[in-house]
């Protein structure tokens, strides 16, 4: 019997590609006396509400770039949501795809947006080849709705459905995720926003939600290595820079960024050109007496941080993780000898190897370490006489120095640039200068604070779906501080 993780994940991708459609059945609720509400057939009066009515009076709806909202229907006063746990094909940037695990066709999963006091029902169907559960991170729910396997509920086996139902009495930035650790590393998380009964003060004009994730993709292998301790693809809402969709703000508006992190690393998230206040955590709104100014906030694993600022300075302001290795894509020194055409290093090893039964070499050898998450399989640990970049590239920075002179400089080369303006053009990128994508990699996005005329033009292009590569930049006022 093949118990290797490699074979298991291969089977998983095949299940996902075929869309595991085993007949769904409700999990038995006979678990230590827990009573699980049964799913009810939608009544004839049920209908999907207008999104503009999802938030209570005066609230600004949250926008999650590159991630859809989860639709709902109303059933006798209960908001009913459906979530399918399944394999999802994800495009990190044009030309780079992977097979992750997510919900209802999205990684991260669709954003849930409700109001404080709502009664909610989540019908969760498992279309994965292994059991799962759903945890509501930060929410105060009954124990039998908490999603911990065996302690609070039975497992949701492949093809089964479990119904979660409870009343939300909190408000703030929360999230939902699988309570199976390796499934979390495969991408199973989504935002859960609860608007307060009374709008926060001061009121914001724009409200954005951002999910931070990290992935280890071995050469020639489109399935994330969930065993990894090192990561070479860092994403915001499932996209790596420059494919992340910029956040569009009109100059003078007040902005809230809701940031959630679920991975192995903490992320110091930094904004250019502005100062913000941390106004909330995964525990809800913070008292105003605790706010203090800054421009970098550390978002730890399993944490949420809300930051707010007044967008008074026009400009295309970068917002990114400031860990240097998180500011690039596919970080490798050079593709090493383990990457051969048509096959790549194994993601994981067999049970025997995992238990330390190694017949050749050792667990930290160049052949074994990547499978155990102790390397990326790209020979970065080896000393080589070759430079970091294997040969000349049309995307390299150009200058007047001769190549022979450059090589005399200790440490050369270090950074490279790649221009992808055409490949990632969308309405939100209108007006960015040519080659803007060369500065955007990894866990990076933009907060575009636009003068009213440029803002209205971008909004028009969004409505009409006009996407053009940049040919220049609209005139913007100089960035001046003070009076």
Protein Blocks (a to p, Z undefined) as FASTA:
>chain_A
ZZbfklmmmmmmmmmmnopabdcddddfbeghiacdddddddfkbccddfklmpgghiac
dddehiacdddddeehiacdddddddddddfbghiacddddeehiacdddddddehiacd
dddddfbfbdcddddehiacdfklnopghkloccddehiacddddddfbecddddddfbf
klmmnopacddddddfbdcddddfbdcddddddddddehiabdcfkbcbdfbdceehiac
fkbccddddehiacddddddddfbdcddddehiacddfbdfkbccdfklgccdfbdcdde
hiacddddddfbgcddddddfbfklmcghiafbdcfklcghiacdediafklmnopafbh
cfkbmklmmmnopaghlopmpccfbdfbgcjafkbccdfbdfklmmmpghiafbdcddfk
lmmgcfklgoiaehklmmggcjadddddddfklmmmmmmmmmnopacddfbdcdddddde
hZZ
